[in-house]
Amino acid sequence: MDQATSKPNNLSDTSQKRLATRADLKRMGITLSNTTLLRLEARGRFPRRIRIGGTSVAWLMSELNVWLSERAEERARTHYADY
């Protein structure tokens, strides 16, 4: 951060703080119910939500991207039974 202006000094700082709404989750292919998301969050298996006002919540896009990458790595390590 530029100390003189207190503004981010590059775009990556700003992109790290982008938020994803419930609709964004669905567009990303994350179609889990709210109850399932709450359970996963409580167990530390999904990024925790941020309350943005009233009952509105969002998630940090950077954390969602890491979570999706971890799922892809998990898929590469896991052998599912052939049917």
N, CA, C and O atoms as a Maestro MAE file, in Angstrom:
{
 s_m_m2io_version
 :::
 2.0.0
}

f_m_ct {
 s_m_title
 :::
 protein
 m_atom[332] {
  # First column is atom index #
  i_m_mmod_type
  r_m_x_coord
  r_m_y_coord
  r_m_z_coord
  i_m_residue_number
  s_m_chain_name
  s_m_pdb_residue_name
  s_m_pdb_atom_name
  i_m_atomic_number
  :::
  1 25 0.826 -1.164 0.000 1 A "MET " " N  " 7
  2 3 0.000 0.000 0.000 1 A "MET " " CA " 6
  3 2 0.879 1.239 0.000 1 A "MET " " C  " 6
  4 15 1.892 1.295 0.697 1 A "MET " " O  " 8
  5 25 0.491 2.204 -0.768 2 A "ASP " " N  " 7
  6 3 1.206 3.469 -0.799 2 A "ASP " " CA " 6
  7 2 0.834 4.231 0.462 2 A "ASP " " C  " 6
  8 15 -0.321 4.623 0.630 2 A "ASP " " O  " 8
  9 25 1.785 4.443 1.339 3 A "GLN " " N  " 7
  10 3 1.494 5.064 2.629 3 A "GLN " " CA " 6
  11 2 1.029 6.499 2.495 3 A "GLN " " C  " 6
  12 15 0.268 6.976 3.337 3 A "GLN " " O  " 8
  13 25 1.463 7.197 1.467 4 A "ALA " " N  " 7
  14 3 1.081 8.594 1.302 4 A "ALA " " CA " 6
  15 2 -0.398 8.741 0.954 4 A "ALA " " C  " 6
  16 15 -1.052 9.681 1.405 4 A "ALA " " O  " 8
  17 25 -0.922 7.826 0.165 5 A "THR " " N  " 7
  18 3 -2.319 7.945 -0.266 5 A "THR " " CA " 6
  19 2 -3.236 6.924 0.387 5 A "THR " " C  " 6
  20 15 -4.457 7.057 0.301 5 A "THR " " O  " 8
  21 25 -2.684 5.916 1.033 6 A "SER " " N  " 7
  22 3 -3.440 4.833 1.662 6 A "SER " " CA " 6
  23 2 -4.334 4.097 0.660 6 A "SER " " C  " 6
  24 15 -5.399 3.598 1.024 6 A "SER " " O  " 8
  25 25 -3.902 4.033 -0.588 7 A "LYS " " N  " 7
  26 3 -4.623 3.284 -1.619 7 A "LYS " " CA " 6
  27 2 -3.797 2.065 -2.001 7 A "LYS " " C  " 6
  28 15 -2.573 2.078 -1.872 7 A "LYS " " O  " 8
  29 25 -4.459 1.011 -2.470 8 A "PRO " " N  " 7
  30 3 -3.700 -0.157 -2.915 8 A "PRO " " CA " 6
  31 2 -2.724 0.250 -4.017 8 A "PRO " " C  " 6
  32 15 -3.052 1.059 -4.885 8 A "PRO " " O  " 8
  33 25 -1.502 -0.331 -3.968 9 A "ASN " " N  " 7
  34 3 -0.496 0.039 -4.953 9 A "ASN " " CA " 6
  35 2 -0.522 -0.836 -6.192 9 A "ASN " " C  " 6
  36 15 0.237 -0.589 -7.129 9 A "ASN " " O  " 8
  37 25 -1.374 -1.854 -6.223 10 A "ASN " " N  " 7
  38 3 -1.531 -2.644 -7.446 10 A "ASN " " CA " 6
  39 2 -2.890 -3.313 -7.473 10 A "ASN " " C  " 6
  40 15 -3.593 -3.357 -6.463 10 A "ASN " " O  " 8
  41 25 -3.250 -3.826 -8.621 11 A "LEU " " N  " 7
  42 3 -4.577 -4.409 -8.781 11 A "LEU " " CA " 6
  43 2 -4.763 -5.699 -8.008 11 A "LEU " " C  " 6
  44 15 -5.890 -6.036 -7.645 11 A "LEU " " O  " 8
  45 25 -3.681 -6.434 -7.746 12 A "SER " " N  " 7
  46 3 -3.838 -7.707 -7.039 12 A "SER " " CA " 6
  47 2 -4.337 -7.489 -5.615 12 A "SER " " C  " 6
  48 15 -5.045 -8.341 -5.078 12 A "SER " " O  " 8
  49 25 -3.981 -6.360 -4.988 13 A "ASP " " N  " 7
  50 3 -4.493 -6.064 -3.652 13 A "ASP " " CA " 6
  51 2 -6.011 -5.926 -3.683 13 A "ASP " " C  " 6
  52 15 -6.709 -6.434 -2.806 13 A "ASP " " O  " 8
  53 25 -6.512 -5.234 -4.702 14 A "THR " " N  " 7
  54 3 -7.945 -5.029 -4.843 14 A "THR " " CA " 6
  55 2 -8.655 -6.331 -5.169 14 A "THR " " C  " 6
  56 15 -9.712 -6.613 -4.606 14 A "THR " " O  " 8
  57 25 -8.098 -7.125 -6.062 15 A "SER " " N  " 7
  58 3 -8.754 -8.371 -6.460 15 A "SER " " CA " 6
  59 2 -8.797 -9.374 -5.312 15 A "SER " " C  " 6
  60 15 -9.672 -10.240 -5.297 15 A "SER " " O  " 8
  61 25 -7.895 -9.284 -4.368 16 A "GLN " " N  " 7
  62 3 -7.900 -10.181 -3.209 16 A "GLN " " CA " 6
  63 2 -9.115 -9.929 -2.327 16 A "GLN " " C  " 6
  64 15 -9.499 -10.801 -1.548 16 A "GLN " " O  " 8
  65 25 -9.725 -8.755 -2.434 17 A "LYS " " N  " 7
  66 3 -10.831 -8.402 -1.570 17 A "LYS " " CA " 6
  67 2 -12.180 -8.416 -2.291 17 A "LYS " " C  " 6
  68 15 -13.176 -7.944 -1.742 17 A "LYS " " O  " 8
  69 25 -12.223 -8.949 -3.508 18 A "ARG " " N  " 7
  70 3 -13.489 -9.042 -4.221 18 A "ARG " " CA " 6
  71 2 -14.400 -10.037 -3.536 18 A "ARG " " C  " 6
  72 15 -13.945 -11.057 -3.018 18 A "ARG " " O  " 8
  73 25 -15.687 -9.737 -3.535 19 A "LEU " " N  " 7
  74 3 -16.661 -10.586 -2.865 19 A "LEU " " CA " 6
  75 2 -17.503 -11.351 -3.872 19 A "LEU " " C  " 6
  76 15 -17.748 -10.889 -4.986 19 A "LEU " " O  " 8
  77 25 -17.938 -12.526 -3.455 20 A "ALA " " N  " 7
  78 3 -18.830 -13.356 -4.261 20 A "ALA " " CA " 6
  79 2 -20.130 -13.542 -3.489 20 A "ALA " " C  " 6
  80 15 -20.125 -13.937 -2.323 20 A "ALA " " O  " 8
  81 25 -21.229 -13.255 -4.149 21 A "THR " " N  " 7
  82 3 -22.540 -13.435 -3.539 21 A "THR " " CA " 6
  83 2 -23.019 -14.867 -3.753 21 A "THR " " C  " 6
  84 15 -22.332 -15.668 -4.386 21 A "THR " " O  " 8
  85 25 -24.182 -15.181 -3.231 22 A "ARG " " N  " 7
  86 3 -24.770 -16.507 -3.411 22 A "ARG " " CA " 6
  87 2 -24.978 -16.795 -4.897 22 A "ARG " " C  " 6
  88 15 -24.748 -17.911 -5.362 22 A "ARG " " O  " 8
  89 25 -25.421 -15.760 -5.645 23 A "ALA " " N  " 7
  90 3 -25.615 -15.922 -7.088 23 A "ALA " " CA " 6
  91 2 -24.284 -16.217 -7.774 23 A "ALA " " C  " 6
  92 15 -24.237 -17.008 -8.717 23 A "ALA " " O  " 8
  93 25 -23.205 -15.591 -7.311 24 A "ASP " " N  " 7
  94 3 -21.883 -15.852 -7.879 24 A "ASP " " CA " 6
  95 2 -21.460 -17.298 -7.614 24 A "ASP " " C  " 6
  96 15 -20.865 -17.944 -8.476 24 A "ASP " " O  " 8
  97 25 -21.769 -17.800 -6.421 25 A "LEU " " N  " 7
  98 3 -21.452 -19.206 -6.113 25 A "LEU " " CA " 6
  99 2 -22.127 -20.120 -7.133 25 A "LEU " " C  " 6
  100 15 -21.502 -21.044 -7.653 25 A "LEU " " O  " 8
  101 25 -23.380 -19.864 -7.412 26 A "LYS " " N  " 7
  102 3 -24.112 -20.700 -8.368 26 A "LYS " " CA " 6
  103 2 -23.487 -20.612 -9.751 26 A "LYS " " C  " 6
  104 15 -23.361 -21.626 -10.438 26 A "LYS " " O  " 8
  105 25 -23.088 -19.398 -10.174 27 A "ARG " " N  " 7
  106 3 -22.439 -19.242 -11.479 27 A "ARG " " CA " 6
  107 2 -21.109 -19.987 -11.534 27 A "ARG " " C  " 6
  108 15 -20.677 -20.415 -12.604 27 A "ARG " " O  " 8
  109 25 -20.460 -20.141 -10.378 28 A "MET " " N  " 7
  110 3 -19.189 -20.861 -10.311 28 A "MET " " CA " 6
  111 2 -19.404 -22.368 -10.241 28 A "MET " " C  " 6
  112 15 -18.437 -23.129 -10.274 28 A "MET " " O  " 8
  113 25 -20.657 -22.810 -10.144 29 A "GLY " " N  " 7
  114 3 -20.957 -24.232 -10.080 29 A "GLY " " CA " 6
  115 2 -21.059 -24.763 -8.662 29 A "GLY " " C  " 6
  116 15 -21.159 -25.973 -8.463 29 A "GLY " " O  " 8
  117 25 -21.036 -23.886 -7.683 30 A "ILE " " N  " 7
  118 3 -21.166 -24.298 -6.282 30 A "ILE " " CA " 6
  119 2 -22.642 -24.175 -5.927 30 A "ILE " " C  " 6
  120 15 -23.123 -23.098 -5.574 30 A "ILE " " O  " 8
  121 25 -23.345 -25.286 -6.024 31 A "THR " " N  " 7
  122 3 -24.804 -25.274 -5.853 31 A "THR " " CA " 6
  123 2 -25.242 -25.952 -4.561 31 A "THR " " C  " 6
  124 15 -26.320 -26.543 -4.503 31 A "THR " " O  " 8
  125 25 -24.427 -25.870 -3.549 32 A "LEU " " N  " 7
  126 3 -24.746 -26.467 -2.261 32 A "LEU " " CA " 6
  127 2 -25.816 -25.642 -1.550 32 A "LEU " " C  " 6
  128 15 -25.877 -24.424 -1.715 32 A "LEU " " O  " 8
  129 25 -26.648 -26.302 -0.766 33 A "SER " " N  " 7
  130 3 -27.685 -25.584 -0.020 33 A "SER " " CA " 6
  131 2 -27.032 -24.739 1.073 33 A "SER " " C  " 6
  132 15 -25.885 -24.970 1.455 33 A "SER " " O  " 8
  133 25 -27.784 -23.762 1.566 34 A "ASN " " N  " 7
  134 3 -27.273 -22.906 2.628 34 A "ASN " " CA " 6
  135 2 -26.925 -23.720 3.871 34 A "ASN " " C  " 6
  136 15 -25.923 -23.447 4.533 34 A "ASN " " O  " 8
  137 25 -27.743 -24.713 4.188 35 A "THR " " N  " 7
  138 3 -27.484 -25.561 5.351 35 A "THR " " CA " 6
  139 2 -26.168 -26.314 5.191 35 A "THR " " C  " 6
  140 15 -25.378 -26.396 6.131 35 A "THR " " O  " 8
  141 25 -25.934 -26.860 4.008 36 A "THR " " N  " 7
  142 3 -24.692 -27.584 3.756 36 A "THR " " CA " 6
  143 2 -23.501 -26.643 3.831 36 A "THR " " C  " 6
  144 15 -22.468 -26.990 4.405 36 A "THR " " O  " 8
  145 25 -23.638 -25.453 3.254 37 A "LEU " " N  " 7
  146 3 -22.543 -24.479 3.341 37 A "LEU " " CA " 6
  147 2 -22.231 -24.119 4.790 37 A "LEU " " C  " 6
  148 15 -21.063 -24.039 5.171 37 A "LEU " " O  " 8
  149 25 -23.257 -23.902 5.592 38 A "LEU " " N  " 7
  150 3 -23.043 -23.575 7.008 38 A "LEU " " CA " 6
  151 2 -22.321 -24.713 7.735 38 A "LEU " " C  " 6
  152 15 -21.422 -24.469 8.540 38 A "LEU " " O  " 8
  153 25 -22.718 -25.956 7.448 39 A "ARG " " N  " 7
  154 3 -22.056 -27.106 8.076 39 A "ARG " " CA " 6
  155 2 -20.585 -27.194 7.659 39 A "ARG " " C  " 6
  156 15 -19.708 -27.407 8.496 39 A "ARG " " O  " 8
  157 25 -20.326 -27.027 6.360 40 A "LEU " " N  " 7
  158 3 -18.939 -27.075 5.881 40 A "LEU " " CA " 6
  159 2 -18.109 -25.943 6.475 40 A "LEU " " C  " 6
  160 15 -16.960 -26.153 6.863 40 A "LEU " " O  " 8
  161 25 -18.682 -24.752 6.548 41 A "GLU " " N  " 7
  162 3 -17.975 -23.614 7.143 41 A "GLU " " CA " 6
  163 2 -17.644 -23.897 8.608 41 A "GLU " " C  " 6
  164 15 -16.534 -23.616 9.060 41 A "GLU " " O  " 8
  165 25 -18.593 -24.445 9.341 42 A "ALA " " N  " 7
  166 3 -18.382 -24.740 10.759 42 A "ALA " " CA " 6
  167 2 -17.267 -25.765 10.962 42 A "ALA " " C  " 6
  168 15 -16.567 -25.737 11.975 42 A "ALA " " O  " 8
  169 25 -17.106 -26.668 9.994 43 A "ARG " " N  " 7
  170 3 -16.062 -27.702 10.078 43 A "ARG " " CA " 6
  171 2 -14.751 -27.259 9.451 43 A "ARG " " C  " 6
  172 15 -13.780 -28.015 9.446 43 A "ARG " " O  " 8
  173 25 -14.712 -26.039 8.921 44 A "GLY " " N  " 7
  174 3 -13.493 -25.538 8.294 44 A "GLY " " CA " 6
  175 2 -13.239 -26.129 6.919 44 A "GLY " " C  " 6
  176 15 -12.104 -26.132 6.445 44 A "GLY " " O  " 8
  177 25 -14.292 -26.634 6.270 45 A "ARG " " N  " 7
  178 3 -14.137 -27.273 4.961 45 A "ARG " " CA " 6
  179 2 -14.634 -26.401 3.815 45 A "ARG " " C  " 6
  180 15 -14.658 -26.842 2.666 45 A "ARG " " O  " 8
  181 25 -15.030 -25.170 4.117 46 A "PHE " " N  " 7
  182 3 -15.451 -24.197 3.109 46 A "PHE " " CA " 6
  183 2 -15.130 -22.821 3.674 46 A "PHE " " C  " 6
  184 15 -15.221 -22.619 4.885 46 A "PHE " " O  " 8
  185 25 -14.756 -21.871 2.822 47 A "PRO " " N  " 7
  186 3 -14.437 -20.527 3.326 47 A "PRO " " CA " 6
  187 2 -15.607 -19.927 4.110 47 A "PRO " " C  " 6
  188 15 -16.772 -20.121 3.762 47 A "PRO " " O  " 8
  189 25 -15.273 -19.203 5.162 48 A "ARG " " N  " 7
  190 3 -16.315 -18.586 5.989 48 A "ARG " " CA " 6
  191 2 -16.891 -17.363 5.307 48 A "ARG " " C  " 6
  192 15 -16.184 -16.609 4.639 48 A "ARG " " O  " 8
  193 25 -18.173 -17.184 5.487 49 A "ARG " " N  " 7
  194 3 -18.873 -16.054 4.891 49 A "ARG " " CA " 6
  195 2 -18.600 -14.768 5.655 49 A "ARG " " C  " 6
  196 15 -18.177 -14.787 6.811 49 A "ARG " " O  " 8
  197 25 -18.851 -13.659 4.984 50 A "ILE " " N  " 7
  198 3 -18.720 -12.332 5.573 50 A "ILE " " CA " 6
  199 2 -20.106 -11.705 5.549 50 A "ILE " " C  " 6
  200 15 -20.756 -11.666 4.504 50 A "ILE " " O  " 8
  201 25 -20.557 -11.220 6.688 51 A "ARG " " N  " 7
  202 3 -21.847 -10.538 6.724 51 A "ARG " " CA " 6
  203 2 -21.636 -9.127 6.190 51 A "ARG " " C  " 6
  204 15 -20.814 -8.376 6.715 51 A "ARG " " O  " 8
  205 25 -22.379 -8.768 5.147 52 A "ILE " " N  " 7
  206 3 -22.186 -7.458 4.534 52 A "ILE " " CA " 6
  207 2 -23.327 -6.495 4.847 52 A "ILE " " C  " 6
  208 15 -23.331 -5.360 4.370 52 A "ILE " " O  " 8
  209 25 -24.267 -6.929 5.625 53 A "GLY " " N  " 7
  210 3 -25.359 -6.063 6.063 53 A "GLY " " CA " 6
  211 2 -26.653 -6.836 6.169 53 A "GLY " " C  " 6
  212 15 -27.015 -7.584 5.260 53 A "GLY " " O  " 8
  213 25 -27.349 -6.657 7.271 54 A "GLY " " N  " 7
  214 3 -28.610 -7.365 7.476 54 A "GLY " " CA " 6
  215 2 -28.406 -8.857 7.360 54 A "GLY " " C  " 6
  216 15 -27.611 -9.445 8.093 54 A "GLY " " O  " 8
  217 25 -29.120 -9.463 6.444 55 A "THR " " N  " 7
  218 3 -28.982 -10.906 6.242 55 A "THR " " CA " 6
  219 2 -28.141 -11.226 5.003 55 A "THR " " C  " 6
  220 15 -28.013 -12.388 4.617 55 A "THR " " O  " 8
  221 25 -27.577 -10.202 4.392 56 A "SER " " N  " 7
  222 3 -26.751 -10.405 3.192 56 A "SER " " CA " 6
  223 2 -25.360 -10.890 3.571 56 A "SER " " C  " 6
  224 15 -24.725 -10.354 4.480 56 A "SER " " O  " 8
  225 25 -24.896 -11.915 2.858 57 A "VAL " " N  " 7
  226 3 -23.567 -12.467 3.102 57 A "VAL " " CA " 6
  227 2 -22.828 -12.610 1.783 57 A "VAL " " C  " 6
  228 15 -23.437 -12.612 0.713 57 A "VAL " " O  " 8
  229 25 -21.517 -12.729 1.870 58 A "ALA " " N  " 7
  230 3 -20.682 -12.937 0.696 58 A "ALA " " CA " 6
  231 2 -19.431 -13.676 1.138 58 A "ALA " " C  " 6
  232 15 -19.174 -13.826 2.332 58 A "ALA " " O  " 8
  233 25 -18.663 -14.131 0.171 59 A "TRP " " N  " 7
  234 3 -17.424 -14.845 0.432 59 A "TRP " " CA " 6
  235 2 -16.303 -14.148 -0.313 59 A "TRP " " C  " 6
  236 15 -16.537 -13.533 -1.354 59 A "TRP " " O  " 8
  237 25 -15.082 -14.238 0.211 60 A "LEU " " N  " 7
  238 3 -13.938 -13.673 -0.492 60 A "LEU " " CA " 6
  239 2 -13.630 -14.535 -1.704 60 A "LEU " " C  " 6
  240 15 -13.452 -15.747 -1.587 60 A "LEU " " O  " 8
  241 25 -13.569 -13.910 -2.852 61 A "MET " " N  " 7
  242 3 -13.321 -14.625 -4.107 61 A "MET " " CA " 6
  243 2 -11.985 -15.356 -4.057 61 A "MET " " C  " 6
  244 15 -11.871 -16.472 -4.564 61 A "MET " " O  " 8
  245 25 -10.973 -14.740 -3.452 62 A "SER " " N  " 7
  246 3 -9.663 -15.382 -3.380 62 A "SER " " CA " 6
  247 2 -9.735 -16.690 -2.596 62 A "SER " " C  " 6
  248 15 -9.097 -17.672 -2.977 62 A "SER " " O  " 8
  249 25 -10.504 -16.717 -1.504 63 A "GLU " " N  " 7
  250 3 -10.644 -17.944 -0.719 63 A "GLU " " CA " 6
  251 2 -11.429 -19.008 -1.479 63 A "GLU " " C  " 6
  252 15 -11.128 -20.197 -1.372 63 A "GLU " " O  " 8
  253 25 -12.433 -18.587 -2.245 64 A "LEU " " N  " 7
  254 3 -13.193 -19.541 -3.051 64 A "LEU " " CA " 6
  255 2 -12.319 -20.161 -4.127 64 A "LEU " " C  " 6
  256 15 -12.414 -21.359 -4.396 64 A "LEU " " O  " 8
  257 25 -11.467 -19.349 -4.742 65 A "ASN " " N  " 7
  258 3 -10.565 -19.869 -5.774 65 A "ASN " " CA " 6
  259 2 -9.595 -20.889 -5.197 65 A "ASN " " C  " 6
  260 15 -9.305 -21.899 -5.838 65 A "ASN " " O  " 8
  261 25 -9.090 -20.636 -3.992 66 A "VAL " " N  " 7
  262 3 -8.200 -21.597 -3.326 66 A "VAL " " CA " 6
  263 2 -8.978 -22.881 -3.030 66 A "VAL " " C  " 6
  264 15 -8.468 -23.978 -3.257 66 A "VAL " " O  " 8
  265 25 -10.187 -22.755 -2.533 67 A "TRP " " N  " 7
  266 3 -11.012 -23.919 -2.206 67 A "TRP " " CA " 6
  267 2 -11.266 -24.770 -3.452 67 A "TRP " " C  " 6
  268 15 -11.166 -25.996 -3.407 67 A "TRP " " O  " 8
  269 25 -11.597 -24.106 -4.567 68 A "LEU " " N  " 7
  270 3 -11.828 -24.845 -5.813 68 A "LEU " " CA " 6
  271 2 -10.558 -25.537 -6.292 68 A "LEU " " C  " 6
  272 15 -10.618 -26.658 -6.796 68 A "LEU " " O  " 8
  273 25 -9.413 -24.882 -6.143 69 A "SER " " N  " 7
  274 3 -8.139 -25.503 -6.528 69 A "SER " " CA " 6
  275 2 -7.856 -26.735 -5.682 69 A "SER " " C  " 6
  276 15 -7.376 -27.750 -6.187 69 A "SER " " O  " 8
  277 25 -8.157 -26.638 -4.393 70 A "GLU " " N  " 7
  278 3 -7.964 -27.793 -3.502 70 A "GLU " " CA " 6
  279 2 -8.864 -28.946 -3.911 70 A "GLU " " C  " 6
  280 15 -8.449 -30.103 -3.841 70 A "GLU " " O  " 8
  281 25 -10.103 -28.654 -4.343 71 A "ARG " " N  " 7
  282 3 -10.995 -29.718 -4.792 71 A "ARG " " CA " 6
  283 2 -10.439 -30.379 -6.044 71 A "ARG " " C  " 6
  284 15 -10.536 -31.597 -6.192 71 A "ARG " " O  " 8
  285 25 -9.859 -29.598 -6.946 72 A "ALA " " N  " 7
  286 3 -9.277 -30.157 -8.165 72 A "ALA " " CA " 6
  287 2 -8.086 -31.044 -7.826 72 A "ALA " " C  " 6
  288 15 -7.927 -32.114 -8.415 72 A "ALA " " O  " 8
  289 25 -7.240 -30.612 -6.878 73 A "GLU " " N  " 7
  290 3 -6.097 -31.432 -6.461 73 A "GLU " " CA " 6
  291 2 -6.576 -32.720 -5.799 73 A "GLU " " C  " 6
  292 15 -6.002 -33.788 -6.014 73 A "GLU " " O  " 8
  293 25 -7.628 -32.614 -4.996 74 A "GLU " " N  " 7
  294 3 -8.196 -33.784 -4.335 74 A "GLU " " CA " 6
  295 2 -8.706 -34.786 -5.363 74 A "GLU " " C  " 6
  296 15 -8.530 -35.994 -5.205 74 A "GLU " " O  " 8
  297 25 -9.332 -34.279 -6.408 75 A "ARG " " N  " 7
  298 3 -9.841 -35.140 -7.472 75 A "ARG " " CA " 6
  299 2 -8.707 -35.896 -8.152 75 A "ARG " " C  " 6
  300 15 -8.849 -37.068 -8.499 75 A "ARG " " O  " 8
  301 25 -7.579 -35.214 -8.338 76 A "ALA " " N  " 7
  302 3 -6.435 -35.846 -8.992 76 A "ALA " " CA " 6
  303 2 -5.828 -36.952 -8.124 76 A "ALA " " C  " 6
  304 15 -5.244 -37.900 -8.649 76 A "ALA " " O  " 8
  305 25 -5.963 -36.835 -6.799 77 A "ARG " " N  " 7
  306 3 -5.379 -37.830 -5.884 77 A "ARG " " CA " 6
  307 2 -6.327 -38.976 -5.563 77 A "ARG " " C  " 6
  308 15 -5.889 -40.033 -5.108 77 A "ARG " " O  " 8
  309 25 -7.614 -38.780 -5.793 78 A "THR " " N  " 7
  310 3 -8.616 -39.757 -5.365 78 A "THR " " CA " 6
  311 2 -9.036 -40.632 -6.527 78 A "THR " " C  " 6
  312 15 -9.348 -40.138 -7.610 78 A "THR " " O  " 8
  313 25 -9.042 -41.934 -6.297 79 A "HIS " " N  " 7
  314 3 -9.506 -42.871 -7.316 79 A "HIS " " CA " 6
  315 2 -10.937 -43.285 -6.951 79 A "HIS " " C  " 6
  316 15 -11.195 -43.828 -5.877 79 A "HIS " " O  " 8
  317 25 -11.833 -43.017 -7.862 80 A "TYR " " N  " 7
  318 3 -13.205 -43.420 -7.641 80 A "TYR " " CA " 6
  319 2 -13.427 -44.774 -8.293 80 A "TYR " " C  " 6
  320 15 -12.826 -45.086 -9.321 80 A "TYR " " O  " 8
  321 25 -14.289 -45.570 -7.691 81 A "ALA " " N  " 7
  322 3 -14.548 -46.927 -8.186 81 A "ALA " " CA " 6
  323 2 -15.102 -46.867 -9.607 81 A "ALA " " C  " 6
  324 15 -15.906 -45.999 -9.948 81 A "ALA " " O  " 8
  325 25 -14.650 -47.809 -10.419 82 A "ASP " " N  " 7
  326 3 -15.191 -47.935 -11.773 82 A "ASP " " CA " 6
  327 2 -16.540 -48.624 -11.693 82 A "ASP " " C  " 6
  328 15 -16.718 -49.584 -10.943 82 A "ASP " " O  " 8
  329 25 -17.470 -48.133 -12.461 83 A "TYR " " N  " 7
  330 3 -18.811 -48.737 -12.450 83 A "TYR " " CA " 6
  331 2 -19.042 -49.484 -13.713 83 A "TYR " " C  " 6
  332 15 -20.111 -50.065 -13.900 83 A "TYR " " O  " 8
  :::
 }
 m_bond[331] {
  # First column is bond index #
  i_m_from
  i_m_to
  i_m_order
  :::
  1 1 2 1
  2 2 3 1
  3 3 4 2
  4 3 5 1
  5 5 6 1
  6 6 7 1
  7 7 8 2
  8 7 9 1
  9 9 10 1
  10 10 11 1
  11 11 12 2
  12 11 13 1
  13 13 14 1
  14 14 15 1
  15 15 16 2
  16 15 17 1
  17 17 18 1
  18 18 19 1
  19 19 20 2
  20 19 21 1
  21 21 22 1
  22 22 23 1
  23 23 24 2
  24 23 25 1
  25 25 26 1
  26 26 27 1
  27 27 28 2
  28 27 29 1
  29 29 30 1
  30 30 31 1
  31 31 32 2
  32 31 33 1
  33 33 34 1
  34 34 35 1
  35 35 36 2
  36 35 37 1
  37 37 38 1
  38 38 39 1
  39 39 40 2
  40 39 41 1
  41 41 42 1
  42 42 43 1
  43 43 44 2
  44 43 45 1
  45 45 46 1
  46 46 47 1
  47 47 48 2
  48 47 49 1
  49 49 50 1
  50 50 51 1
  51 51 52 2
  52 51 53 1
  53 53 54 1
  54 54 55 1
  55 55 56 2
  56 55 57 1
  57 57 58 1
  58 58 59 1
  59 59 60 2
  60 59 61 1
  61 61 62 1
  62 62 63 1
  63 63 64 2
  64 63 65 1
  65 65 66 1
  66 66 67 1
  67 67 68 2
  68 67 69 1
  69 69 70 1
  70 70 71 1
  71 71 72 2
  72 71 73 1
  73 73 74 1
  74 74 75 1
  75 75 76 2
  76 75 77 1
  77 77 78 1
  78 78 79 1
  79 79 80 2
  80 79 81 1
  81 81 82 1
  82 82 83 1
  83 83 84 2
  84 83 85 1
  85 85 86 1
  86 86 87 1
  87 87 88 2
  88 87 89 1
  89 89 90 1
  90 90 91 1
  91 91 92 2
  92 91 93 1
  93 93 94 1
  94 94 95 1
  95 95 96 2
  96 95 97 1
  97 97 98 1
  98 98 99 1
  99 99 100 2
  100 99 101 1
  101 101 102 1
  102 102 103 1
  103 103 104 2
  104 103 105 1
  105 105 106 1
  106 106 107 1
  107 107 108 2
  108 107 109 1
  109 109 110 1
  110 110 111 1
  111 111 112 2
  112 111 113 1
  113 113 114 1
  114 114 115 1
  115 115 116 2
  116 115 117 1
  117 117 118 1
  118 118 119 1
  119 119 120 2
  120 119 121 1
  121 121 122 1
  122 122 123 1
  123 123 124 2
  124 123 125 1
  125 125 126 1
  126 126 127 1
  127 127 128 2
  128 127 129 1
  129 129 130 1
  130 130 131 1
  131 131 132 2
  132 131 133 1
  133 133 134 1
  134 134 135 1
  135 135 136 2
  136 135 137 1
  137 137 138 1
  138 138 139 1
  139 139 140 2
  140 139 141 1
  141 141 142 1
  142 142 143 1
  143 143 144 2
  144 143 145 1
  145 145 146 1
  146 146 147 1
  147 147 148 2
  148 147 149 1
  149 149 150 1
  150 150 151 1
  151 151 152 2
  152 151 153 1
  153 153 154 1
  154 154 155 1
  155 155 156 2
  156 155 157 1
  157 157 158 1
  158 158 159 1
  159 159 160 2
  160 159 161 1
  161 161 162 1
  162 162 163 1
  163 163 164 2
  164 163 165 1
  165 165 166 1
  166 166 167 1
  167 167 168 2
  168 167 169 1
  169 169 170 1
  170 170 171 1
  171 171 172 2
  172 171 173 1
  173 173 174 1
  174 174 175 1
  175 175 176 2
  176 175 177 1
  177 177 178 1
  178 178 179 1
  179 179 180 2
  180 179 181 1
  181 181 182 1
  182 182 183 1
  183 183 184 2
  184 183 185 1
  185 185 186 1
  186 186 187 1
  187 187 188 2
  188 187 189 1
  189 189 190 1
  190 190 191 1
  191 191 192 2
  192 191 193 1
  193 193 194 1
  194 194 195 1
  195 195 196 2
  196 195 197 1
  197 197 198 1
  198 198 199 1
  199 199 200 2
  200 199 201 1
  201 201 202 1
  202 202 203 1
  203 203 204 2
  204 203 205 1
  205 205 206 1
  206 206 207 1
  207 207 208 2
  208 207 209 1
  209 209 210 1
  210 210 211 1
  211 211 212 2
  212 211 213 1
  213 213 214 1
  214 214 215 1
  215 215 216 2
  216 215 217 1
  217 217 218 1
  218 218 219 1
  219 219 220 2
  220 219 221 1
  221 221 222 1
  222 222 223 1
  223 223 224 2
  224 223 225 1
  225 225 226 1
  226 226 227 1
  227 227 228 2
  228 227 229 1
  229 229 230 1
  230 230 231 1
  231 231 232 2
  232 231 233 1
  233 233 234 1
  234 234 235 1
  235 235 236 2
  236 235 237 1
  237 237 238 1
  238 238 239 1
  239 239 240 2
  240 239 241 1
  241 241 242 1
  242 242 243 1
  243 243 244 2
  244 243 245 1
  245 245 246 1
  246 246 247 1
  247 247 248 2
  248 247 249 1
  249 249 250 1
  250 250 251 1
  251 251 252 2
  252 251 253 1
  253 253 254 1
  254 254 255 1
  255 255 256 2
  256 255 257 1
  257 257 258 1
  258 258 259 1
  259 259 260 2
  260 259 261 1
  261 261 262 1
  262 262 263 1
  263 263 264 2
  264 263 265 1
  265 265 266 1
  266 266 267 1
  267 267 268 2
  268 267 269 1
  269 269 270 1
  270 270 271 1
  271 271 272 2
  272 271 273 1
  273 273 274 1
  274 274 275 1
  275 275 276 2
  276 275 277 1
  277 277 278 1
  278 278 279 1
  279 279 280 2
  280 279 281 1
  281 281 282 1
  282 282 283 1
  283 283 284 2
  284 283 285 1
  285 285 286 1
  286 286 287 1
  287 287 288 2
  288 287 289 1
  289 289 290 1
  290 290 291 1
  291 291 292 2
  292 291 293 1
  293 293 294 1
  294 294 295 1
  295 295 296 2
  296 295 297 1
  297 297 298 1
  298 298 299 1
  299 299 300 2
  300 299 301 1
  301 301 302 1
  302 302 303 1
  303 303 304 2
  304 303 305 1
  305 305 306 1
  306 306 307 1
  307 307 308 2
  308 307 309 1
  309 309 310 1
  310 310 311 1
  311 311 312 2
  312 311 313 1
  313 313 314 1
  314 314 315 1
  315 315 316 2
  316 315 317 1
  317 317 318 1
  318 318 319 1
  319 319 320 2
  320 319 321 1
  321 321 322 1
  322 322 323 1
  323 323 324 2
  324 323 325 1
  325 325 326 1
  326 326 327 1
  327 327 328 2
  328 327 329 1
  329 329 330 1
  330 330 331 1
  331 331 332 2
  :::
 }
}
